[in-house]
Amino acid sequence: MDINIMELIQVDLVILVVVIYVLGMFLKKIPNIADWTIPLVLLVVAVLLTVIYKGIALGEGLTSVTIVNGLVYGILIAGVAVFTNQVIKQTTKRE
């Protein structure tokens, strides 16, 4: 069974993966923010941005379906962004 996570995310929402990834890089540079809180902040922001983006930019309106889809896609988007960051860090780490 071959699953490609990027096929689960709508093409219109892929830009949010980049936005969340860059936001995570900015949050990492702020000394007052603990590292363990960054994925949680990214998750909340991803869900909110996804609901807003789907509701306004894609013209779906603010319905219960949009909110549930925004929650699911937001979790996937945050997961892809954090996973990508970890893969980059682990593959470039020198020991």
Secondary structure, DSSP 8 states (H G I E B T S, - for coil): ----HHHHS-GGGHHHHHHHHHHHHHHHH-TTS-GGGHHHHHHHHHHHHHHHIIIIIT---S-HHHHHHHHHHHHHHHHHHHHHHHHHHHHH---
